[in-house]
Structures are given as C-alpha cells and as structure tokens.
C-alpha cells in the first residue's frame, strides 16, 4: 500500500493527464458519431467536430501557458480575472453582444465563436477564494474575514449568473465555494448556514421559473412527463438500457436520430452507454474517480497554502460538474443543462477545464512530497500563514 501511495504521489499528474487525454479522445469520437444528426449541424456532418477541435486547440494552448507560468502569477493578478469575469457576465445583457439562446442570456459572441462567461467565473471564484484565504489566513475563522467578505465576493458573480437564468452554474460555483472554505478552515457553523440558505435560494428561484419547476416535477414523476419536460431523461434511460453491457456498436445508436435532444452535448453519456455499453460507461466513472485521487494528491503536495486551495478548488469544480451531469443523465438528479467535462460538446467548458489542468501541472511542478497525514486541519494550516 505504501508503494502504491508513493507511486501515485510521484506520478499523479502523469496519470491525470493520461486519463484526461483518453476522455477528450472519447469525446471527439462520440461527437463524430452523434453530432451529424443534430438539427444545428446545418447539413454539415463535421460541423460540431470542427468547432470542438477548434476549441480543443485553444484549450491546449491555454493548458500549455498555464503549465509554464508560475501559478503565483494568478495570485498577483486575481483581481484582473475577477473583474474581467464580472464584466463579461454583464455583457451578456448588452444587445448585439450578449446572445439569447433557449430563453437564457448565457453567451457572448463575435462571428462563429461564442463564449460562455460563467466558465471564466468558475476560475475567478476559485482564484479569489484561494488568494483571500492565503492573504488572511490568521483570520479564517472570523465571521467577517473568514465568511462574510469571501461569500460576498463570490456572491457578486453568482448574482450575475443567476440573472442569466443559469441556476446550474450558480449552484456549481456555490458548492465549490463552500467546499473550498471548508478546507481553508472557515467555521463550520457559518458554512452550514450558508449551504442551507444557498440550497433554499436555488429551490425558491426554481419554483418561480415555470420551466425549472416543470423539470423538477418531471424528475419526481418521470412517466407522467415522459413526452414533455421529462423527454430527455426518459430517452436517456432508454438509450442506456438498450446498450446493455457491450453496446450496439460505435455509430449504431438509435437515440441520436432526433429521439434524444442534445445527444451530442449534455446527454452524450447515455449515447456512450447505447453505442459502447456499460463497460465503457463504468470506465468513464472510474476515470473521474482517478482524476479525483490524482487531483487531490496534487493539492496536498502543493508547496504553499495558495497552491493547495487553488488546485483543490479546480479539481472540485470539475468533479462536481461531472457528478451533476452523470446524475441528471441517469435520472438521479433533475434535468439541468451542464456538459460532461472533457467529453461533451462545449468549447468554453473544454477550454476552461484544460486551463485548470494546466494550472494543476504547474502546481505539481512546484510541489513537494507529503509525509504527514491528510486532513482538514493539516490542509488548512500546513504553511505558516502570512498577512
């Protein structure tokens, strides 16, 4: 066991990169198999594949730059990232710049390139929290400096995202915020109340939006809503069930023929189950578990508090997003449009996820082996705090 632990610590980033490369490759293959039949393809069977490869190239450049630039650069310029994310989120509401798609203003676009600012907000929130809890480490357990100010800072981004009617992204960033604050050492009594208030807020807002409420009712009563709001999840279950253990064969899936909406984006996981079978879907889940282990090993091996919190936040963001997507496509969670990291079509998300991976590489390069036991207290106080 000690030998395995030592190997994982030494080669965690290499294993992480190998797994992510496999997921990205699988995503391109499945996108080629499913996207040709999407209505938005405009008759071009390679339309989505070409767009995804375009963003993949940008993402690899971002990953390379992040891997080479000392991660303390983001600590120094955190405010530029934060302000930039807030400005881009505000631009979603500016005519001719912000794009309204499916009733939500989540995108800004110039020409054929559309970008979702909430993806940058994920980076901004984590970088801000890591900077704050490193800068004011001795005051982490205080109500004002350890809870109110960091929540208010991230809350500004969450308010803009919620205004776009993107409750999923807001909930994802909020959950990552609570997890990062927990690891940083913020008082549990404050975090518990924050989590409850946040959950109640999301539920309250969802009940005021008829479309979101209908999705929740479809989750509770799938058969009753299988031809309306619950259509996607119902067809997704049919896809997974028809694939069985071995699948129908790559390219032989039937749900992509306009039966399963968004089969190439948010619901690509059921298509993998239909065409490649249960074996591959279980390997995908195992891949995210490997990302969890290797990513958190990079975090605990970080040489300082900022690097530890930054890597923890990025890994948690990716894993929570994967968990939500897997949950909703298998009807374990209500339907919420959220791509599967590294696999689903979505240029903004792919680029930001690869950027996060690049930062993890840089943190690993500057890190050192850890011999002390891993725990919340050691993670929060490994390095002598500075003011």
N, C-alpha and C positions, 0 to 999 in steps of 0.2 A: 504493500500500500504506500509506503514511504517513497519507493522508487517511482511509482506511478505519479504521485503528487509532485515529485521533483521534476519528472519529465513534463508534466502539464505546466508547471511554473516556468520552466525554461523555454518550452516551445508553444506556449499558449497562443501567442499571436500568429504563429505559423499555422497552427490547427484552425484558428479562427478564420484566417484568410482563405485556407483551402475549402472550408465549409461554405463561406460566402461566395467564393468563385463557383462552387457547384450549384448553389441556389440561383445565382444570376444566370448561369448557363441553362438551367432547367427553365427559368422564366422565359428566356428568349425562345427556346424550343417550343414551349407550350403557347407562347404568344403567336408563333408562326402557325401552330395548329388550330388555334381558336379565333384569332382576330380577323381572319379573311372573311368571316361571315357576319361581322358586326356591321350594323347599319351605317356607322360613321366612317367606314372604310372607303366610301365613295367609289366602290368598284375596284380599288387597288388592293390586292391580296397582301401586299407587303407594306401597306400604309402604316400600321401600328408598329410593325417590326422596325421599319426605318426610323420612326420617331423615337422608339425606345433605344435603339442603337446610338442615335444622336445624343440623347441624354446620358447614355452609358459612357460615351466618350467624354462628355463634360464632367460626369461624376468621377471618372478615373483621373482626370486632371486635378479635380478638387481633392481627391483622396491623396494623390501624389504630393500636392502642395502642402496639405495638412500634415502628411507624414514627415516632410522635410523641415517645416517651420516649427521652431521650438514652441510647445504648447503654451508657454508663458506669454507668448505674443497675444493670445486671446485673453489672457488675464489683464494685460495692459490696455487693450482696446475693446473691452467688453461693452463699453457704453456706445461705441460705434455700431456694433452688431445689434444692440438693444434698440437704439434709436432708428436704425435702418429697418429693422423688422416692424416697428410701430408705424413708420412712415409708409412702408409697402402695404401693411394691413389697411391703413387709412385710404390708400389709393384705390383699393377695391371698390370704394363707393364713389369714385370720381368718374363721371361719364366719359366714354371713349377710351378709358384706360382700364377701369375695372370691367370684368366680364360677368354677366349674369347667366348662369347655366343651371338648368333644373331648379329654378327658383331661389338659388343661393348666389351671393356675390363673394366667391372664394378665390377668384383668379384675376390676375392682371396679364395683359398680353400685348405683344407687338408682332404683327405678322402671324406666322405659324407657330411661334414659340409662346406658350402660355406657362405662367409660373404661379404657384400657389404660395402666397406669403406666409401662411400658417406653418409651412415646413421650416422656413427660416426662423419663425417664432419659437419653434422647438429648441433650436440651437441657442437662440438668445436667452430663453428662460434658464436653460441649464448652465450656460456660461455665467449669467448674472448670479445665480444661486451659489455656484462654486466660488466666484470672486467674493461675494458677500460673506459667506461663512468662513472663508480663509482670512479675509481682512478683519473681521470682527469675531474671531474665534473665541476669545475670552468671554464674550457677551452672548454666546449662543443660546444660553438657557434663559435669558431675559425675555420678558414679554414684548418689549418694543423692538429691540435689535435682533432678537432671535426668532420672532414670529411676525409681528405686525408689518415691519418695513419690507422684508422679503416677500411676504404674501401680497402686499400692496403693489410691489414692483411687477411681479408676475401677473397679478390681477389686472393690470393695465392691458397687457397683451391678451389675456383671456376675455376681457370685455369686448375688445375689438373683434376677436374671433367669434364670440357668441353673437355679436351683431350681424355677422355674415351668415348666421344660422348654420354654424358648423359646431354643433354641440359635441360631436365625437372628438375632434381635435382639441377642443377646450377641456374636455374630461381627461383626455390622454395627458396633456401638459399638466393639468392639475394633479393627477395621480402621481406623475413623475416628480412634481414639486414636493408633495407630501413625503414620498419615499426618500428623496434627497435630503430633506430637512430632518427626517428621522435618523439617517446615517450621520448627518452633520452633528447631531446631538441636541436638537431642539426639544423642548419639554413635551412629553407625551400628552399631557392634559390639553395643551394647545393644539397639537396635531390631531388628536381625536375629535375635538370640536370642529376643527377645520374640515376634516374629512366628512363629518356628518352634515355640516352646513353646505359643503360643496355638492354632496350627493342629493340633498334635499333641493338645492337650487336647480340642478340639472333636471330632476324629476318635475319640479314646478314649471320650468320653462317648457319642457317637453309636453306637458299637459295643455299648455296654451297654444301649441302649434298643432293643428289638426293632423298634418301628415305624420309627425313624430308620434302622436298619440295612436294613430291608426297602426303604425309599425309595432308599437308595444302591444296593442290588442291582438295583432296578428301573431306575435310571439307567444302570447298566452293561449290563443285559440287558433292554431295553425290550419286545421281542416276547414274551419269556418271562413277563413280569409285566403284560402289557397288559390283562388282565382283573381284576387285583387292585391291588397298590400302584402300578403304573405306568399305571393307567387315565386319570388326569387328563392326564398329559403325552402319552399316546398319542392321546387325543381332541383335545387341543390341536393336535397336529400335523395331524390330520385337518381340523380347523377352518381352520387357516391354509392348508393345501393346497387345500381346496375353495373358498376365497375367491378364489384366483388373484390376478391383477393388479387387477381392477376390483371384486371382491367380488360377493356375491349380492344386495346391496341392503340398505339400512338396515331392520331389522326382519325380514328374510327368512332370518336364520341358523337353522340346524337344531340345532346342538350345545347350545343353551340349553334345549332340551326334555328336560332331565334326562339328557342324554348326557354333558355335561361338568360335573362337580361344581364348585361355587364359580365359575360362569361370570361372576358379577357382581362378584366380589371379586378374589382373587389371579389368576384366569385370565381377566380381561377383555380382555387384549391379544390372545389368539387369537380372541376373539369380534369384535374390531375387524377383524382380518385376514379373518375369514369374511364379515362383512357389508359392510365398506368396502374391503377389498382391500389388496394390497401397497403401493399408492401411499400410503395413509394411515398404514400401519404404519411406512414409511420416514420419513414426515414426523414421526411421533412420536419416532423415534430422533433425527432432526435437531433436534427441539425440545429434547431433553435435552442434545444437544451445544451448542446455543445457550445453554442455562442454564449449562452448564459454562464456556463462554468468558466470558459476561457476569458470572456469579457470581464467577469468579476475578479478573476485572477490578475488581470492587468491592473484593475483598480486597486487591489490590496498591495500590489507590488509597486505602486506609484511612489516616487521619492518624496512627495510633499502632499499636503492637505488639498491644495487646489487641484492637482492632478488626480487625486483619488476621487474627489467629488465630481469632477468633470467627467471622468471615464465612467463612474457609477451612473451618473445621470444619462449619459448617452446610451449605455447598454440597457438600462431600464426602459428608456423611451422605445428602443427598437423591440425589446421583448414584449412590452405591454401592447404595442401595436400589433405584433404578430398574434398575441393571445386573443385580442379582440377580434381580429379577422377570422382566426380559426374558430372562435366561439360563435360568431354570427353565421358563418357559412355552414356550420353543423347544427344550427338552431339551439345552441346552448346559451346564446345571448340575443337580444333584439337586433334587428337589422340596422346596421349603420355603415354608411359608405366609408370604408377605410381599407387601403391597399395592403396586401401581404408583402412585408419588406423583402426587397431583392428579387421578388418573383412577379408580382402583379405589374400590369402596365401603369405607368405613372412617372413621368420624368422628374418632376420636382422631388417626389419622395425618394426616388432612386439616387438622385444626385446628393441630397442631404444625408441619406443613410451612408453613402460611400464617403462623404466628407467626415462623418462621425467615425467611421472605421479608420480613416487616415489619422485623425487625432489620437485614436487608441494606439495606432502603430507608434506615433511619436512618444506618447506616454510610456509605452513599453520600452522603447529605446533608451529613455532616460531613467527607467525604473531600477529597482534592485531587489534581490531575493528577500522573501519574508519568512521569518522563522517563528515569530510569535503567533499565538492562536488568533483566529479571525473572529471578530465580534464587533458589536455596535460601538462599545466604548473604545476599543483599540482603533477602529476605523476613524472615529471622531477625534481622537487625541493622540494619534501616532506621532505627529510632529509638533514641536513646541509652538503654540500659537503666537502670532505676531500682530501687532496693532499698526 
